Amino acid sequence: MRFPALAVVATLFGAGLAAPVAAQDLLEEYTAFIGPADLVNSKGKRLSQPWQILRQDRANFHKFGKGDPGDEWDSFFGDVKNRDAMEKMLMGGTMTKGARAAIVNGGAVVQAQIWGQGGVGSYISVDVFR
């Protein structure tokens, strides 16, 4: 018995076995040093999660004008709405357990790649260098 190719593809999509994946573009990347000011929020409370610290780093750089030596400018997180979405984007991205620990401990250099489509970020990949 022969099935038309279209019927097979439709069956696979309907069964959830295959789904079209939209290509993601590298929107931007930047390097930043995670310094002591990045480890605390604006009220002085110690941050405990890497996405909190990375967000604070970008807020310190863009909002407060307090970058660390080695911090690079990025246009993406200059927009407060994109900083607000950062946690979700980091959770959907890639970061090793070691990278998470290095960020929380501070003193790490991070390279972040922002992926998405049409200027809208979907996820962030983070690498750490010491």
Order of alpha helices (4+ residues) and beta strands (2+ residues): alpha-beta-alpha-alpha-alpha-alpha-beta-beta
